[in-house]
Amino acid sequence: MRKFLAVAAATLMLAACGGNGSGSAGTVTPGGTYVPPLTHNELASAFVNALNATGQYDVTLAKSSTDQYNYIVIYDWDLDEYDAVSLSGYTVGQNPINYVENGATAYYDLTPLYVNTYLTPDYFEDYWTGVIFEKTDSAPNFDTEAVAAVGEELYVNKHAAIAMKSFGLSLERSAQVVRLAMAWSKQGGKNLSVADQDAFGTAVLGTSITNVMKAAKAKMAGDSAPLDEVVEKAISVNEGMTPESANQLIRNYFGEQAAQ
């Protein structure tokens, strides 16, 4: 599989303002029926579907709307990376491979940055330019369209492979953590009641998020023993996990303030 062609002028073409433009121009069928233009999100889905239909790419739409004009973020399963692609020059019916390899402006191998959960990055950064691709206010917190497109089980299985690599978990436990992350995000994450958050914390880490937060405060006050116990508990319920990956899991689920 070839990389996306990053046109040299890509950074200059990124508008400083946020939002996304319209998806495509309207068309008139041979019978004289006017077909209204696609929205940006509709065009994004059509583009990803067309690219996958070629059989040469296996990508998932990670963000259909970003604060960079007309850009989407996709996850490339074969390369295990996130790429941002501009749809400014793409129209339905156009050869998607020719577009991404010869005409599209793109940034590839973006760094995913997490705020709420490990499963759904909140924004992406291009390492070389510092350009940020952040979801817009209208974008969903959890991309249910992406799940529907590939099937929930396939989505879980593929993300479980990522969890294995990131946290050193078994495949079975990785799938459990992915499903918990999906449920956490779908049900509101940090907007859940304390009791519900504690239930998620116990399922993932072996201890409640309330205890995690108390341990984090003790750490800030100079007592690291409670947080060490939390990490040890997380390791005990997640075979193969290291202290470093335990802290990463805590950070990705519950935020920087809950990690060492």
matplotlib code that plots the C-alpha trace (Angstrom):
import matplotlib.pyplot as plt

x = [0.0, 1.3, 1.3, -0.9, 0.9, 1.5, 1.7, 4.4, 2.0, -0.4, 0.4, -0.2, -3.6, -4.9, -7.2, -6.6, -10.4, -12.2, -15.1, -15.8, -17.1, -19.9, -19.4, -19.9, -21.7, -25.3, -25.8, -28.6, -29.4, -30.0, -33.7, -33.5, -33.8, -31.7, -29.6, -28.7, -25.1, -23.7, -22.9, -19.3, -20.1, -21.9, -19.0, -16.6, -18.5, -18.8, -15.0, -14.1, -16.5, -15.1, -11.5, -12.2, -14.2, -11.1, -9.6, -6.3, -7.1, -8.5, -9.4, -11.9, -13.3, -12.0, -13.3, -15.6, -15.4, -12.3, -11.4, -9.2, -11.2, -12.6, -10.2, -11.2, -9.1, -9.0, -7.3, -5.2, -5.4, -2.5, -0.1, -1.5, -1.6, -4.0, -4.0, -5.7, -7.0, -8.5, -11.7, -11.6, -10.9, -12.9, -16.2, -18.3, -17.5, -13.8, -11.2, -10.4, -6.9, -5.9, -7.2, -5.3, -2.1, -2.0, -4.2, -5.1, -3.4, -2.7, -0.9, 0.0, 1.1, -0.5, 0.0, -3.3, -3.9, -6.4, -8.5, -11.5, -10.7, -8.1, -10.5, -11.4, -8.6, -9.9, -7.5, -4.5, -1.3, 1.1, 4.6, 6.5, 4.2, 2.3, -1.0, -3.9, -6.9, -9.5, -13.1, -15.6, -18.4, -20.8, -18.8, -19.9, -17.8, -17.9, -18.0, -20.9, -20.9, -17.5, -18.6, -21.7, -19.6, -17.3, -19.5, -19.0, -17.3, -14.8, -14.2, -13.6, -11.2, -9.1, -8.9, -8.1, -5.0, -4.0, -4.7, -2.5, 0.4, -0.2, -0.8, 0.7, -2.7, -3.9, -6.2, -9.2, -8.6, -7.9, -11.3, -12.9, -11.1, -12.2, -15.8, -15.6, -14.1, -16.9, -19.5, -17.8, -17.8, -21.3, -22.8, -21.2, -17.8, -16.9, -20.5, -21.7, -22.6, -19.8, -21.2, -21.2, -17.7, -16.6, -18.1, -16.2, -13.0, -13.4, -14.0, -10.9, -8.5, -9.8, -10.5, -13.0, -12.2, -12.9, -10.0, -7.9, -8.6, -7.9, -4.6, -3.7, -4.3, -2.2, 0.6, 0.4, 0.7, 3.9, 2.5, 2.9, 2.0, -1.8, -1.2, 1.4, -1.3, -3.7, -1.1, -0.4, -4.2, -4.5, -1.6, -3.2, -6.5, -4.7, -2.2, 0.8, 0.5, 3.5, 3.5, 4.1, 1.2, -1.0, -0.4, -1.1, -4.4, -5.4, -4.4, -6.3, -9.5, -9.7, -7.3, -3.8, -4.7, -5.4, -2.0, 1.4]
y = [0.0, 3.4, 6.4, 9.4, 12.0, 15.1, 18.0, 20.4, 23.3, 21.5, 23.6, 26.8, 25.5, 25.0, 27.8, 29.5, 29.5, 26.3, 24.4, 22.6, 23.6, 22.0, 18.5, 18.7, 20.6, 19.6, 17.6, 17.1, 13.6, 12.8, 12.8, 16.4, 15.7, 17.9, 16.1, 18.4, 18.5, 16.2, 17.5, 17.3, 14.4, 12.5, 13.1, 11.8, 8.6, 8.2, 8.8, 6.2, 3.6, 4.1, 3.8, 0.6, -0.8, -0.7, -3.5, -1.7, 0.2, -0.7, 2.5, 3.7, 7.2, 8.5, 12.1, 13.3, 16.9, 18.7, 22.3, 22.3, 23.3, 20.2, 17.8, 14.4, 12.0, 8.3, 5.3, 3.1, -0.5, -1.8, 1.0, 1.4, 5.1, 8.1, 10.3, 13.6, 14.1, 17.1, 16.5, 19.9, 18.4, 15.1, 14.4, 11.3, 9.0, 10.1, 7.3, 7.5, 5.9, 8.4, 11.1, 10.2, 9.3, 12.1, 14.9, 15.0, 17.2, 15.1, 14.7, 11.2, 9.3, 11.8, 11.6, 10.8, 12.8, 11.6, 13.5, 11.3, 7.7, 5.6, 4.4, 7.8, 10.3, 13.9, 15.4, 14.7, 16.5, 16.5, 16.1, 18.0, 21.1, 21.2, 21.4, 20.2, 18.3, 18.6, 17.5, 20.3, 20.9, 19.1, 15.9, 13.1, 12.1, 8.5, 7.8, 5.4, 5.7, 4.2, 1.3, 0.7, 0.8, -2.1, -3.9, -3.7, -7.0, -6.2, -2.8, -4.4, -7.0, -4.5, -2.1, -5.0, -5.6, -2.0, -2.4, -5.5, -3.5, -0.4, -2.0, -5.6, -7.2, -10.6, -10.5, -11.5, -8.8, -6.2, -6.9, -6.5, -3.1, -1.9, -2.8, -1.0, 2.0, 2.0, 1.8, 4.5, 6.9, 6.0, 6.5, 9.9, 9.2, 11.9, 13.1, 9.9, 9.8, 9.1, 5.6, 4.7, 6.1, 4.0, 0.9, 1.5, 2.2, -1.1, -3.0, -1.6, -1.0, -3.2, -0.2, 2.7, 6.0, 7.7, 5.7, 6.6, 10.3, 10.1, 8.4, 11.1, 13.8, 12.0, 11.8, 15.5, 16.0, 13.9, 10.5, 8.1, 4.9, 5.0, 5.5, 2.8, 0.5, 1.6, 0.7, -2.6, -3.4, -2.5, -4.8, -7.6, -7.5, -6.9, -9.7, -8.6, -4.9, -2.9, 0.0, 2.3, 0.9, 0.9, 4.6, 5.1, 3.2, 5.4, 8.5, 7.6, 6.6, 9.1, 12.0, 13.3, 14.2, 10.6, 9.3, 9.5]
z = [0.0, -0.9, 1.4, 0.9, -1.2, 1.1, -1.3, -0.4, -0.1, 2.2, 5.3, 3.3, 2.2, 5.7, 6.5, 9.9, 10.5, 11.6, 10.3, 7.1, 3.7, 1.7, 0.6, -3.2, -5.9, -6.8, -10.1, -12.6, -13.7, -17.5, -16.7, -15.5, -11.7, -9.5, -6.9, -4.0, -2.9, -0.3, 3.1, 4.2, 6.5, 3.7, 1.4, 4.0, 4.4, 0.6, 0.2, 2.9, 1.4, -2.1, -0.9, 0.9, -2.0, -4.1, -2.0, -1.8, 1.4, 4.8, 6.5, 9.1, 9.4, 12.8, 12.5, 9.8, 10.9, 12.2, 12.8, 9.7, 6.6, 4.7, 6.4, 7.7, 9.8, 8.9, 10.6, 8.3, 9.7, 7.5, 8.5, 12.1, 11.8, 11.6, 8.5, 7.7, 4.2, 2.6, 0.6, -1.0, -4.5, -4.2, -5.9, -5.7, -8.7, -8.8, -8.5, -4.8, -5.2, -7.9, -5.6, -2.5, -4.3, -6.9, -5.9, -2.2, 0.3, 3.4, 6.6, 7.7, 10.8, 13.1, 16.8, 18.6, 21.8, 24.3, 26.9, 27.7, 26.7, 25.1, 22.4, 21.0, 20.5, 21.0, 18.6, 16.4, 15.9, 12.9, 14.5, 11.9, 11.5, 14.8, 12.9, 15.1, 13.8, 16.5, 16.3, 15.9, 18.4, 16.1, 15.9, 18.1, 21.1, 20.0, 16.2, 16.0, 12.2, 12.1, 14.3, 12.2, 9.0, 10.0, 12.5, 16.2, 16.7, 14.0, 15.5, 18.9, 17.5, 15.7, 18.6, 20.9, 18.8, 19.5, 23.2, 23.3, 21.8, 24.0, 27.3, 27.1, 27.8, 26.5, 23.5, 25.6, 28.2, 25.5, 24.0, 27.4, 27.9, 24.4, 25.1, 28.5, 26.7, 24.2, 27.0, 28.9, 26.0, 24.8, 28.3, 28.9, 30.4, 32.9, 32.9, 34.5, 38.2, 40.7, 41.3, 37.6, 37.2, 40.1, 38.5, 35.3, 37.3, 39.1, 35.9, 34.2, 37.1, 39.9, 42.1, 42.0, 40.2, 43.6, 45.1, 42.1, 42.5, 46.3, 45.5, 43.0, 45.5, 48.1, 45.5, 44.9, 48.7, 48.7, 49.6, 46.6, 48.5, 47.7, 44.0, 44.0, 45.4, 42.7, 40.0, 41.6, 41.7, 38.0, 37.2, 39.2, 37.2, 33.8, 33.4, 31.3, 32.2, 33.5, 35.9, 32.9, 30.9, 34.0, 34.4, 30.6, 30.9, 33.9, 32.1, 28.9, 30.7, 33.5, 32.7, 33.5, 37.1, 37.9, 36.8, 38.3]

ax = plt.figure().add_subplot(projection="3d")
ax.plot(x, y, z, "-o")
ax.set_aspect("equal")
plt.show()
